[in-house]
Amino acid sequence: MKTPKQKSIDFIKNLLFALIAALLIKSFLIETSRVPTGSMETTIKVGDFLFVNKFIYGSSSPRNIPFTDVALPFFTLPALKKPEKGEIVVFEYPGNRDDLHSNSILNYVKRCVATSGDTIQIVNKVIYINGKEAPIPTNVQYTNPYPRPAGVADYGIFPKGSGWNKDNYGPYVVPKKGGVIGLHIGNIDWWQTIIDREFNKHVVTKRDGKIFIEGKEVTSYTVQKDYYFMMGDNRDNSDDSRFWGVVPDDLIVGEALMIYWSWNPKYTFAEIFKLVGSTRINRIAKIVH
């Protein structure tokens, strides 16, 4: 017969084991993610909760202190595969177009439409990859049937100064690791943020019509990472790579796998009975693709 003290010690040991196991599962196997915006409607709805397959793209140790925006050094395990066109990917938001990084740690969910080395072009809302029309996702939707004309620039579009808009975009070559980019004063605005982010500090300067990286004059730059072009299925209401740029491989969290819970987000926990009553049973255990 165990004493009360021994029972207490066993309980604490079991609790610690469960916590460690949960941390390892969350860190290296399955992540959970809540969908706060409608950019992937109706493939994924606001109020859906997702299981995210982390190990398929390479699991990583915790990237931040839980419930805070305090980043941690992290390592990544070897990936089983890289993200492919058409897959729904969860990733850390890299930040606004001209910012070095995001001010807060946010997970975004988008569809990968182009991978490193691909050329993407959008013509009157139709996506072309390497000159061929891209497959149309089953639940893709447009709220405005009339495209913004080519040549009518959106100021906030990526890359800076391109003159493109969200409906007529490109052609743009997604950066690929090892690719060499010729740099000159006419195109440095396209590349400055990407280069600064790869150094994790502001290293690009312009002076007397010349380009400098860490004070050294350069005419080219070798890309250090693979990148991905992400878009939402709700094409006219999606804050995506058209606006803030491409996603580097080290910010990829995992592949969206399954909806494990879903309810109407218009209710709050203060309205718990209405919230529970709004559970969307038909979406639970739904595989996303």
N, C-alpha and C positions, 0 to 999 in steps of 0.2 A: 504494500500500500504506500503510495507516494504521499509525502507530507504536503501541506498547503504551499510551503516555500518551493518545493520541487515542481509542483503543478504550475506555480507562477513563472518559474524559470522556463519550463517547457513551453508555456503559452507565449512568452516573450520570444523564445527561439523560433517557434513556428511563425509568429508574426513577422519577425525579421526575415525569415526565409521567404515568406510570401511576398514581402515588399521587394526584396532583392530580385526574386523571380519576375515580378511584375515590371520592375525597372528594366531588366534585361530583355524581356519580351517587347516592351515599348521602345527600347532603344534600338534593337537589332532586328526585330521581326515584324511586328504589327504596330502601326501608329493609328491614332484616332484623330479625326478632323471634323470640325463643324463647318457647314457651308453658310456664310453670312450674307452673300450677295447672289443676285440672279444672273450672273454672267454666263452660267452654264445651263440655264433654263432651255428646254425642259428635260434635258438629259439628267441633270442634277438640280434639285429645287432648293430654294432657301428653306432652311429647317431640316434638311437632311444631315445625318451624321454618318461619316464614312469610316470604314476600315481601309487603311493604306498599307500596301505591301512594300515594306522598306528594303528587304534583303535583295529583291530582284535587281535594283539599280545600284546596290552597294550600301549596306547599312552603315550608319555612323553612330559614334558615341553622342551623348547629349550635346546639343549645340548652344544651349542657354540654360541658365538657372530657371527651373520651373516657375511659371506664372510671373516671370520678369522679362525685361529686355536686355538683361546682362548676358552678353555672348561669352561662350566658353571655348577654349581650344578643343578641337575635336579631330578624330581620325575616322577614316572610312575604310570599310572592308572591301575586298574585290567584288565587283559587280558580276551578276550572272549575265546581264545584257545591258545595253544602253537603251534609252528611250527611243521609240520608233514612231514614225508618222502615224497619226490616228489614235495613239494611246492617250488616256487621260492621266495627267501627271500632277502630283502635288510637289510644290517647291517653295522655297523661301523667296519672298518678294525682294528683288534686288535693289529697289529704290526708284525714285522718279528719274526721268530721262537724264537730267543733268547733275544728279546727286551722286556722291561717292558711294553711298550706301543708304539703306532705309533707316529712318529714325526709330523704327520699332520692328520687332521680329514678327512677321506675319506669314502664314502659310496661304498660298494661293492654289486654286485648282483650275487648270485649263487643259485644253487639248493641244498636244504637240502636232503642229502642222508642217514643220520643216526642221530638219536636223542639220548638223554642221556640214558645211560644204554645199548645201542645197541653195538654189536660187528661187526665191519666192516673189511672186507678182500677183497683185489683185487688180482685176480689170472689171469695173462696174459690179463690184461685190463678189465676183467669181475668182476663186483662188487657183493659181497655177503654180505648180512646183516643177522646176526644171523644164518648163515649157509645156507641161501637160496638165490638164484640168485635174484638180485634186478630188478624191472621193468626197461626197457630201454626207456628213453624219446624219443619221436617221432623224434626230430631233432638232436639227439646226433651225433657227428661226431668225426672221428679220422683222423689225417693227416699222421700218421705213422702206417701202419698195423702190424709192427713187434714189439712185446713187448720187453722191456728190461728184460733180464733173471733174475729170482729170484736169490738172493745172490750177484748180482752186485749192490752195494749200490750207491745211490745218496747222495752226501755229505750234500746237503741242505734239506734233507727230514725231516719231523716231525714224531715222536719225535727224538731229538738229539741222535745219536748213535744207532739207531734202526737197521741199516744195510739194510733197505728196499729201494725200488725205486717207482716211480709213477705208474708203471705198475704191480708190484708185491709188495703188501703192506699189512702189518698186519699179524695176526689179532690184532686189536686194540679196546679196550673197551672205548667207549665215556664216559667221567666222568659224574656222576649223583649226584645231590645234596643229601648230607647225606651219600654218599658212602665212605667207609673207605679204604684208600690205605696204604698198608704196605710199609714202606720206608727203604731202605738200600743203601749202597754205590754203589751197582751195578745198581740201577734203578733211583737214584735221578736226573740224567740228564734228564730223561723223564718228571719229574714232577716239576722241579725247577721253570720254567717260569710260569706255571699255578699257583703254590702256591704264588709266588711273586706278580703276577697280582691280585690275590684275596685279598692280603694285600695292593695292590697299592704301594708297595715299596719292596726293596730287603731285604728279611728276612731269606732266606735259606743260610746256610753256611755249609761247610764240614771241619772236623778237626779230625785227628787221626782215620780215618775210621768211624767216627760217623757223624750223621746228626743233625743239630740244626736249629730251627725256632725261631727267635727273641732271640737267645742265649740259648734256652732251648733244651736239647737233646730230640729227638723224634724218635719213630720207626713206627709211622703211622700218617696219616693226614686225616681229615674228609672234604670232598669237600663241598664248600659253595654255589655253583651255578650249574644249569643245563647247559649242553654244547651241541653243534650241529656240525656235520661234513658237511661242504659245499664243493661242487664241481661244476665246470663249465661244460656245455654240450659239449663244444669244448675241449674234454678231454686231448688232447695232447698239447694244448696251453692255459692252464688255471692255473693261480697262485691261488691256493686254499688251503684247509685244509691239503692236503698232504704235503705242504711245510711250512706253517706258523702256523698250528695248529687249534684247535677247537675254536668255537665262543661261548662265555658265553651269557646267556639269557639277561643280561642287556645291551648288545650291539646290540640287535635286533631292527631294526627300523620299519619294516613292511613287508607286502607281496606284491610283484609286482602284479599289478592289470591289467593295460591296457597301450598300447602304444598310447599316445595322439598326438604325432608328430614324424616325421622321415624324415631325409634327408641325402644326401651323405656327410660324414664328411671330404672328401678330399678338399672341398671348405671352405674358410674362410669368415668372414663377410666383408672383403675387396672385395670379389667377390660376393656381395649380390645377384645379378641377377642370377648368375649361381647356388648359394646356394639355392635360392627359387625355381629355375627351377628344382633342383634335388630332390624336395620333393617326397617322396615315398608314394603316395596316398593309395596304397593297404595295407599299414601297419598302417595307422591311424585308431584309435578305435579298434585295434586288441587286444583281450584278450590274455594274456600270460599264458601258462600252460605247 
